[in-house]
Amino acid sequence: MSVLPPPEQLAKLVSKVTNTMLGIAFVPDPAHELRPALVWRTALLPIPGVRPITVGLSSDEQGCLALSGAMFGVKAEEVDSRMIDEALCELLNMTAGLVKGALSLDQSLGLPHIVSESPRAALAVTLRAEKLGLVLWICEGV
């Protein structure tokens, strides 16, 4: 993979979205631990073009419920799977736009979609916000 911003800068890009929309800011997880639970739900978004990349976000069930509840203004127990998918895809769409800008890519964003497994051969940056975990994925190709 070509040079990417450091984890601290990537956390700031994600937080620019989540803090503005949800009041939640993320920092790199000091343990850098990619727990299997953190890929409970994953959304990917391709950015085709001269330098094709795919950006993704994933979290565990608790994280998805908290993020979705904050986005829709409801309690976590009121969140359903459709709301989780919509919230994760919306957060990813905005985050991918910021990643694209940070990499100076003059390419159009694809559409975000939910996938059943995490990306392979991808840079995974594990992020933390209080009790929430989130993974930012970036991989070459679409």
C-alpha positions in Angstrom: 0.0 0.0 0.0 1.2 3.5 -0.8 1.9 5.9 2.0 -1.1 6.5 4.2 -1.6 9.1 6.9 -0.6 7.8 10.4 -3.2 6.3 12.7 -3.5 9.5 14.7 -4.5 11.5 11.5 -6.9 8.7 10.4 -8.5 8.8 13.8 -9.0 12.6 13.4 -10.6 12.0 10.0 -13.1 9.5 11.5 -13.7 11.8 14.5 -14.4 14.8 12.2 -17.4 12.8 11.1 -18.4 11.1 14.3 -17.8 14.1 16.6 -19.8 16.4 14.3 -22.7 14.0 13.9 -22.8 12.1 17.1 -20.6 13.9 19.6 -18.2 10.9 19.7 -14.4 11.3 19.1 -12.1 8.4 18.4 -8.4 8.0 19.1 -6.1 5.1 18.0 -6.5 2.1 20.3 -3.1 2.0 22.2 -3.3 -1.8 22.3 -3.7 -1.9 18.4 -5.9 -4.9 19.2 -8.1 -6.1 16.3 -10.6 -8.2 18.2 -12.8 -10.5 16.1 -15.8 -9.0 17.7 -15.0 -5.6 16.1 -16.0 -7.0 12.7 -19.5 -7.9 13.8 -20.8 -5.5 11.1 -18.6 -4.1 8.3 -19.4 -1.6 5.6 -17.1 -1.1 2.6 -17.0 1.7 0.0 -14.9 1.4 -3.2 -13.2 4.4 -4.7 -12.3 3.4 -8.3 -9.9 5.3 -10.5 -6.2 5.7 -11.2 -5.4 4.6 -7.6 -8.3 2.4 -6.7 -8.8 1.9 -3.0 -11.6 0.5 -0.7 -12.4 2.2 2.6 -14.4 0.4 5.3 -15.7 0.8 8.9 -16.7 -2.0 11.3 -17.6 -2.3 14.9 -18.9 -4.8 17.4 -22.6 -5.1 18.2 -22.4 -2.7 21.2 -20.6 -0.1 19.1 -23.1 -0.4 16.2 -26.0 0.0 18.6 -24.4 3.0 20.3 -23.4 4.7 17.0 -26.8 4.0 15.4 -28.7 5.1 18.5 -26.8 8.4 18.6 -27.4 9.0 14.8 -31.1 8.3 15.0 -31.6 9.8 18.5 -33.0 6.7 20.0 -32.0 4.3 22.8 -29.7 1.4 21.8 -32.5 -1.1 22.5 -34.7 0.7 19.9 -32.1 0.2 17.1 -32.8 -2.4 14.5 -30.5 -4.0 11.9 -31.7 -1.6 9.1 -30.8 1.4 11.3 -27.3 -0.1 11.9 -26.7 -0.7 8.2 -27.8 2.9 7.4 -25.8 4.5 10.1 -22.6 2.6 9.4 -22.9 3.3 5.6 -23.6 7.0 6.2 -20.6 7.3 8.6 -18.5 5.4 6.0 -19.6 7.6 3.1 -18.4 10.8 4.9 -15.3 9.2 6.3 -14.3 7.9 2.8 -14.7 11.4 1.4 -12.2 12.7 4.0 -9.8 9.8 3.4 -10.0 10.5 -0.4 -9.1 14.1 0.3 -6.3 13.3 2.6 -4.8 11.1 -0.1 -5.4 13.7 -2.8 -7.4 11.4 -4.9 -9.3 13.0 -7.8 -11.8 10.0 -8.0 -15.5 9.5 -7.4 -16.7 7.6 -4.4 -18.6 4.4 -5.0 -21.6 3.3 -2.9 -21.2 1.9 0.6 -22.5 -1.6 1.2 -22.6 -4.0 4.1 -20.4 -7.2 3.7 -20.4 -10.4 5.6 -16.6 -10.6 6.3 -13.8 -8.1 6.9 -11.4 -7.1 4.1 -8.3 -9.1 3.5 -4.9 -7.6 2.9 -6.1 -4.3 4.3 -4.6 -1.7 6.7 -6.8 -1.9 9.8 -6.6 1.0 12.2 -8.4 0.1 15.5 -9.9 3.1 17.2 -11.4 3.7 20.6 -13.9 6.2 22.1 -14.7 5.5 25.8 -16.2 2.0 25.6 -16.7 2.0 21.9 -14.4 0.3 19.4 -14.3 1.0 15.6 -12.0 -0.2 12.9 -11.1 1.9 9.8 -10.1 -0.3 6.9 -8.1 0.9 3.9 -7.0 -1.5 1.1 -5.7 -1.2 -2.4 -8.2 -2.1 -5.2 -11.9 -2.1 -5.3 
